């Protein structure tokens, strides 16, 4: 792998969903920086998909990992949501929650927080059922492919969501830029890309295993989104970072961008 960048085989072999969830998504039990990052994402997504925000028929989430928090707001404004990930274990973890299997990860603290943002804190269980009903499929994905969902071909979507995922898909800025173009191809003209990107982070830990992350600058991210054929409608830089983040880490950026109409 380029420069020792951990590739797909390493993720498939060593990325353990429960170790990841326990480290980064223990909403009311984990490290404070991780909880603050999750709240930041939920607040941004609420503003984006809440009343007066983005809405449509179809939304595709690329690189869902083993998490569902990222579509809690969108399930109120889209009728058909696709979750996707590269690793089989993450897909299994998603399916467990959707089926309400015994031992499925407990997302209720995050769901309750999302409902508080909506002013409906008492209906968190209804929110979970709404999300389960709105997720129509869970698919394998690879952002490095021209069609990230291959061999499945879906109609062009109204929105593509990708949070904290593309930075791990390739070991170079060129690969990141290409992945953004691949995601753009999943969208209708005028459709929206919504993404959170970690900045300046080169590695992260899941259990005892270290994984690579492409250390991006916010200027590189902004230019890559523009060059992939988008107009940026919102670009929010926040200095929040994870508890184990290196000194070089410069926070995260949250972006909402609209795909330019065709020629």
Secondary structure by P-SEA (a helix, b strand, c coil): cccccccaaaaaccccaaaaaacccccccccaaaaaaaaaaaaaaaaacccccccccbbbbccccccccccccccccccbbbbccccaaaaaaaaaaaacccccccaaaaaaaaaaaaccccaaaaaaaaaaaaccbbbbbbccccccccccccccccbbbbccccccccccaaaaaaaaaaaaaaccccbbbbbcccccccccccccbbbbbccccaaaaaaaaaaacccccbbbbbccccccccccccbbbbbbbbccccc
